[in-house]
Every structure is written in C-alpha cells, then in structure tokens.
C-alpha cells in the first residue's frame, strides 16, 4: 500500500493532525462563507461604516488562519526570525537588522568596495510579518482578494501543507487592510485637518468643513469691548442688582 500524500510529505511516517486544527479549520470555513454575503451587499460609494463589519470579520478570519499556520518570521531571516527590523535596509538586502549591520561593517572594513546585492523587484511592505498591499484601496480590490481566498478555502483540508495556511493567512491580512482603509472616514469636506467633518451647506465651495467655517465666523466677529464697572470708594458697598427678586415673607 503506497503512502498517502501527507505521509510522503512527512518522510513516509504516519501523519497525525495537529491538535486543534479540526475545530479551527471549521471555524475558518464558517467565517469565510459568511464573508461572501457581507461583501455582496456592498456597492461603489458605500458609506465607510458599511465596511466596519467586513473588516471585523476579516480580522477574525485572519487570526484563525494565522493560528493554523506556523509561527511567522518577522524578518524573513532563517538565523534571526524574530530579530529587529532594519528601517533603512538597502534595496536587495533582507530586513534583518543584525545581518544588515554585519554587511555594513564588512563594507566599511573593505573600504566600501563591497557592493550591495543586485536590486530585485520592490518588496511588498510587511507589518508584523504579514503583507500590506499598496493602494489605492477600492471595493473591486477587496473583491479580488476575497475571490482568491475563496478558491483557496475550497482546497483546504486537515492534511493541507503548512504553506497553504501561510498563504491564506497572508491573503486574509491583505483583504483586512483594504477593508480597514475603506472603513475610515472619507474626506467629503475637502479639509485636510478634518477629513471626516460634516459639511456646512452655507459655506462657499472649497470651504465646506463645518469646523473651519465656524472658526472663520468667530474670527470675523468684531471684538467686544469689556464693560468696566465704576470704582468703589472706600467704605462703600456695591449695590448688585438681583436677577430674580426674593419672594416676600
């Protein structure tokens, strides 16, 4: 009897399903199935608050998929997977700060003659080890991500390789970023300081932000001269006028 694909993947030895995978996989399948109906109701120009539920559901599904996948390497470095990230890594270098410092030291010791590695294609920005897609963020982009996720979902099983769970976790993180950006308040007022501000219907075009319009009106009011009370002579009491007379008795 020939070994199963899972046994072949693990060197011909018996394959056991990791603990917790059946429950987590069932939860992931259920969350992704409900997501399709939520996104189907969205339309171009939908209000940002309509994306809140989609972003929340995507984050829950991403957390479940990330738990099914192996631990993520933040740096992509096999020697220092959880080391510090280099914020100024040259093109073509890795993101591990320790390894990049070694390269910089080696270049200084060689008088700067050691050239940096050839620049490859620009790497996708990552956050916490997970990819962040570039903008612009649109509803069509979100649907494209979910279409690819659904295709992967149909092929997932208890014996799927770890790389399949890594891939769907990465794609769910991309879709979550798109949905989260679409759920942010949009600049309907045209104001860079208050992008989500209400619109003042009486303001001229280009100055529709109600907060800035109120600030301009207050600045245009003539300054009021404070009223000075007469000076009280020594020994006299100021006669204050009551706003409300006391009832008799």
ABEGO torsion letter per residue (X at the ends): XBBBAAAAAAGGBBBBBBBGAAAAAAAAAAAAAAAAAAAAABBBGBBAAAAAAAAAAAAAAAAAAAAABBBBBAAGBAABAABBBBAABBBGBBABAAAAAAAAAAAAAAGGABBBBBBBBBBBBBBGGBBBBBOBBBAAAAAAAAAAAAAAAAABBAABBAAAAAAAAAAAAAAAAAAAAAABBBBAAGBAABAABBBBAABBBGAABAAAAAAAAAAABBBBBBBBBBBBBBGBBBBBBBABBBBBX
